[in-house]
Amino acid sequence: MALNWIWIGFFLVAFTTAAARWLLGDDAIFQALLKALFDSARTGFEISLGLAGIMALWLGLMRVGERAGMIELLARAAGPLLRRLFPGVPQGHPAQGAMTMNISANLLGLDNAATPLGLKAMQELQSLNTEPAGTASQAQIMFVVMNTAGLTLIPTSVIAIRQSMAVKQGLGADFNAADIFLPTLLVTFTALLAGVLAVAVAQRLPLWRARFLVPVLAVGGLLAAAVAALARLPAEQASRIAGTTGAVAILGIVMLFLLAAAWRRINAYDAFIEGAKEGFGVAIQIVPYLIAILIAIGLFRAAGCMDYLLAVIGAGVTALGLDTDFLPALPVGLMKVLSGAGARGLMIDVMQVHGVDSFAGRLAAIVQGSTETTFYVLAVYFGSVGVKHTRHALACALFADVVGLFAAIGVGYAMLR
């Protein structure tokens, strides 16, 4: 019900704002809203259509890995930690392997791989769902919230954009586009931890025990050390290592699955075709869910509601006597909850206006690289399994977003000033 009222609220706020602007003399506002409505619907369909091929690829490979026993092996390796987070998922269940691969793809910044793997995990979790029809299970909520936090070790696309814009702005060879590595990791890890703890409180999971906290702190320390090491490298070298690491990891998994299938005399081709057929079905199923959320967000943006919201926040910050240097980057964080493409455009705009190496430019890059498109993830992941009642998923995801945004501002002032 929460998502339902938020969805209706987007329309009401957008229409009310447009009506007020029309009364004030903006004759083109309703045409702009109508254009945004149709454009958003077309965008939702195009995204789903583009996802069909990727879904077919990765669900086909997942089926090969499942038949070869590799998914079960991955599930066992990640079992100790996943059992704490997902107590309702039996050890060795295919959902554990799919979730492990999804998290690994997110860590490497491989969005195209992470999404279909995540949708496969949602399907496996749905097979264990004992809630009423259309209602999210405890495990599905935890998994989706973890994805909205968007834990990413290497924000390769953001680094590439910064490097490209640095060249256009004539910055010297000493400019390091990878200097956002460590701040980005700290922020995204903080947001992930906030989301997990929020779900744990809602589901009354005993995550404060040492069996959970010690592995989490150990992993966090290792990630921070790895990013700190990469941050010392020149931007071009760091980006090359990032891209190579991601490509080798994914291709290595593909070859491992195929070799394991050959070793066990599994017909890998038939298994791939069988899994790939499911990919088209999933891509088609998410179309209405994705279009629904995108048209609401499109109207909200076209009516100028985001601009008004930022103006109010800026006035409040100024009234409190606080530093306002972070305000130019704030729209990126607010927009990222609604639209990944919109947030990327706002990040580029901040870099163009204030400079790639400015405080606002670097803070915008950190926010873009450390957060995920919450409403998109909720719509796609839950829509892929027909879940309409998301229970506490949205509240926990938004809580993680807020914590992540405050963490980005705090880390920015601590490390970039």
C-alpha positions, -999 to 999 in steps of 0.1 A, spaced: 0 0 0 29 24 7 41 23 -29 5 28 -41 0 60 -21 34 73 -31 26 66 -68 -7 85 -65 11 112 -46 35 118 -75 6 125 -98 -13 147 -74 17 168 -65 28 171 -102 -7 181 -114 -13 206 -85 21 222 -92 14 224 -129 -20 239 -122 -4 266 -101 22 274 -127 -5 276 -154 -25 301 -133 7 321 -130 10 323 -168 30 292 -178 8 282 -207 31 253 -219 33 234 -186 5 209 -193 20 202 -227 53 195 -210 36 171 -185 18 153 -214 51 149 -233 68 136 -201 39 111 -197 44 96 -231 82 99 -231 84 80 -198 61 53 -210 82 48 -241 114 48 -220 100 21 -197 92 -1 -227 126 5 -243 144 -4 -211 125 -36 -207 131 -44 -244 168 -38 -240 168 -59 -209 154 -89 -227 187 -98 -244 207 -93 -213 182 -114 -193 183 -142 -219 221 -142 -218 225 -143 -180 196 -166 -172 209 -190 -198 244 -190 -182 228 -193 -148 210 -224 -159 243 -239 -172 259 -231 -139 230 -246 -120 231 -279 -140 269 -281 -136 266 -277 -98 284 -244 -97 255 -223 -83 252 -247 -54 290 -244 -48 287 -206 -46 258 -209 -23 278 -230 1 307 -206 1 285 -177 9 263 -197 32 276 -186 66 268 -149 60 237 -154 40 222 -176 67 223 -146 91 207 -123 66 182 -148 51 173 -173 78 143 -185 57 165 -197 28 177 -233 32 214 -239 29 224 -248 -6 193 -235 -22 198 -220 -57 187 -186 -44 219 -184 -24 240 -188 -55 221 -163 -75 222 -137 -47 260 -143 -43 266 -137 -80 243 -106 -79 262 -91 -50 296 -99 -67 284 -82 -99 274 -51 -80 307 -50 -62 324 -48 -96 301 -21 -109 287 -45 -136 251 -33 -137 241 -52 -168 251 -84 -151 238 -76 -117 202 -69 -127 194 -102 -144 212 -121 -117 191 -102 -91 159 -110 -110 169 -147 -111 175 -146 -73 140 -130 -68 125 -159 -88 143 -184 -66 132 -166 -34 96 -165 -47 96 -203 -48 102 -201 -10 76 -174 -4 49 -185 20 32 -151 23 -2 -144 7 -2 -139 -31 14 -107 -42 31 -101 -9 69 -98 -4 86 -124 18 112 -114 45 140 -127 23 129 -108 -8 127 -75 12 162 -79 26 176 -88 -8 159 -58 -26 170 -33 1 206 -46 -3 203 -39 -40 189 -4 -35 219 4 -13 240 -5 -44 273 -17 -29 299 -9 -55 336 -14 -52 346 3 -84 324 31 -99 339 27 -133 313 48 -153 316 78 -129 354 77 -131 353 75 -169 330 105 -170 352 125 -147 383 117 -168 366 127 -200 354 160 -186 388 167 -170 403 166 -205 377 190 -219 383 214 -190 420 214 -196 431 199 -163 467 187 -160 481 152 -160 482 153 -123 444 152 -121 432 119 -105 397 109 -115 400 79 -92 403 100 -61 366 93 -53 373 55 -48 377 55 -10 350 81 -2 326 63 -25 332 29 -8 328 44 27 295 60 17 280 30 -1 291 6 27 274 29 52 242 30 32 243 -8 28 248 -13 66 220 11 73 196 -7 50 205 -41 64 201 -30 100 167 -13 92 154 -45 77 169 -65 106 150 -43 131 118 -46 112 122 -84 109 138 -88 144 169 -105 131 197 -109 157 224 -93 136 242 -77 166 259 -110 174 296 -115 167 290 -142 142 275 -115 119 294 -84 129 329 -99 127 326 -110 90 309 -77 80 337 -57 97 363 -79 81 349 -76 46 345 -38 51 381 -35 62 393 -55 32 372 -35 7 385 -2 22 421 -14 20 416 -24 -17 400 9 -26 427 28 -7 454 10 -27 436 17 -60 431 54 -51 469 59 -50 473 48 -87 470 73 -116 434 77 -129 441 60 -162 458 30 -146 431 27 -120 403 28 -146 422 2 -167 426 -21 -137 389 -16 -128 377 -25 -163 400 -55 -167 390 -68 -133 353 -67 -141 358 -83 -176 381 -111 -163 358 -119 -134 327 -122 -156 344 -141 -184 361 -163 -158 327 -172 -143 313 -180 -178 343 -203 -186 341 -219 -152 304 -228 -158 311 -241 -193 341 -262 -182 322 -276 -152 293 -286 -175 317 -303 -199 334 -321 -171 301 -334 -158 289 -342 -194 260 -317 -192 245 -304 -224 255 -268 -219 238 -256 -251 204 -270 -243 207 -257 -207 215 -223 -220 186 -222 -244 162 -234 -216 174 -206 -193 174 -180 -220 137 -186 -228 129 -175 -192 147 -142 -198 122 -130 -223 93 -139 -201 108 -119 -171 116 -89 -193 80 -88 -206 65 -92 -171 83 -61 -157 70 -38 -184 39 -26 -167 56 -21 -133 85 -2 -148 62 21 -169 40 28 -139 69 41 -118 86 60 -146 55 80 -157 50 91 -121 86 102 -118 85 119 -152 55 140 -143 71 150 -110 102 162 -128 84 179 -156 62 199 -132 93 214 -116 86 198 -82 123 188 -78 134 224 -84 110 237 -57 121 210 -33 157 220 -36 149 256 -32 131 249 1 160 228 14 185 255 4 165 281 23 164 259 54 201 252 53 208 289 49 185 298 78 203 274 101 236 291 93 252 260 78 277 257 50 259 255 17 287 244 -5 271 209 -8 238 222 -22 249 221 -59 254 183 -55 222 176 -35 200 173 -66 221 143 -77 212 124 -45 175 133 -46 172 125 -83 191 92 -79 162 78 -59 139 85 -88 160 82 -120 195 70 -126 198 87 -160 184 119 -146 210 118 -117 238 112 -142 227 142 -162 226 163 -131 261 151 -120 275 161 -154 258 195 -151 274 201 -117 308 192 -131 303 216 -161 292 245 -139 315 241 -109 344 221 -124 353 184 -122 379 191 -95 356 213 -74 342 202 -41 307 202 -55 319 182 -86 336 156 -66 307 153 -41 283 148 -70 305 120 -83 306 103 -49 268 105 -46 263 91 -81 288 63 -76 275 52 -42 237 51 -46 211 31 -66 179 41 -82 155 29 -54 121 32 -72 135 15 -103 149 -14 -83 117 -18 -64 96 -17 -95 117 -41 -115 126 -66 -88 92 -69 -72 75 -66 -106 95 -96 -119 77 -119 -95 43 -102 -94 47 -87 -59 25 -57 -52 25 -55 -14 62 -46 -6 55 -42 32 85 -24 48 108 -26 18 103 9 6 107 25 41 139 6 48 153 14 13 145 51 17 161 51 51 193 37 36 191 64 9 189 92 35 217 77 55 238 74 24 232 110 13 241 123 48 272 100 48 283 114 14 280 150 26 299 141 58 326 121 41 329 149 15 336 176 41 359 153 59 380 141 30 376 165 1 379 200 18 
